[in-house]
Amino acid sequence: MAAADIDRVLVRAARRFGTPLHLTDVAGLASAAEELREAFPDPWLRAFSVKANDVPAVIGRLADLGLDANVVSRGEWAAARAAGLTNDRITLEGIGKDAGDLRAAVRAAADGAPLRWLAVESPEELDALVAIGGRAGLGRGGRPALEVLVRLNPDVAPETHSGLAVGAGSSKFGMTETELTGAVASLGEGGPVRARGIHLHVGSQLGAVDAWRDAVRRGLALLALIGAGREGFDTLDVGGGFPVGAPGTVPAPARFAREIAPLLRALPADRRPRRLAVEPGRFLVARAGWLVASVLHVRDRGAAERVVVLDAGMTELIRPALYGAHHRITALTSLGVAVDATSVRFTARVDGPVCESTDTLDRHELPALRRGDLVAIADAGAYAASMAMTYNGRRRPPQVMLEPDGSLTLARRRG
Ligand SMILES: Cc1ncc(COP(=O)(O)O)c(C=O)c1O
């Protein structure tokens, strides 16, 4: 959609639903899903990593576009179910799974509606799962075993912000090759848990493909090694991480996908994975999302830096305060009227409304603004609504969907 058109839509949404508000452009979800499908076509399994945006309406629209769901807790699992996904389209992974999460996965399997798989983070977690699964009788008396992937820490140097480099050896995520091999070996045949393969995730917002290629190569080699002695150990999930940025500045999913074919060719045909999966979050939703805010104050004190305070900040979009992320901000109105392309711009620091001085959204070129003017914060569809908090007693913004026919629907009320 052209910039002027989306600006008009955002103003319309703000007048109708108030600010701050999140808006998701459904056509934007569709084009990202299509680009992902072209890069990783069937039979690749493509799941949306719900942590990027846990609004059921967003998960549901992506599900309609063929995306399954990858969740990290019962809460996200419930959001995926509320979006209409059945358990066989949901995978559960993540370092924070507690005993209740493991019990819920075992119960679903015992009830005949298993998750597609659960990815295990550590040998201790696997032992706990085996104990719970054994008590529930999984793998006995006609009850199928619970299928798991084991998470490999690929020990690479991801080309991203250190806060997003989860595939580094020093990170808390996943197992070393030795731990992983031992964990799989501890699973007897016919037990309550069946190892189906390897899961890995290199990091988020990857600026280059090199660490990803190294990690996938390691995952494939380990899968082949273990699979040689273990029937059905045949699945590799390569995680997410595809970045979002101005065209030409970051590698597209197709660029990552190009690395796969030579890696597979290097393996004997009978040692290649039978199932391959990818689970991006950000790439599918970031650019389809906007955060619309109103100006609360303008501090214009001569020599001092101009400061604009909005009614949205770290409570609605924590990424700038958390790791210095920069989101483009544009004015939708200037002194109460539509912005004229020729109007003079000033550099202003844009801050949020929360009682923390780290609540800032960086510096931007903006026209003259006054209280009540509207601004749009771009690329706010990922790790914004799902990371929101209620600090300062703030209410969760409404979630508005821009339908492909141009209409606006309210997917979630102001909380
Ligand atoms: C295991 C795993 N998979 C997928 C993702 C999604 O990452 P992204 O949003 O960068 O695609 C994450 C993000 O932290 C993750 O930890």
The ligand as a Gaussian input file, in Angstrom:
#p B3LYP/6-31G(d) Opt

LIG

0 1
 C       13.342000     -21.127000      19.092000
 C       12.891000     -19.917000      18.369000
 N       12.273000     -20.070000      17.181000
 C       11.838000     -19.004000      16.475000
 C       12.007000     -17.715000      16.949000
 C       11.500000     -16.571000      16.134000
 O       12.520000     -15.728000      15.794000
 P       12.290000     -14.554000      14.730000
 O       11.138000     -13.754000      15.199000
 O       13.546000     -13.814000      14.720000
 O       12.017000     -15.215000      13.411000
 C       12.647000     -17.511000      18.184000
 C       12.854000     -16.156000      18.713000
 O       13.377000     -15.908000      19.751000
 C       13.094000     -18.642000      18.911000
 O       13.703000     -18.508000      20.089000

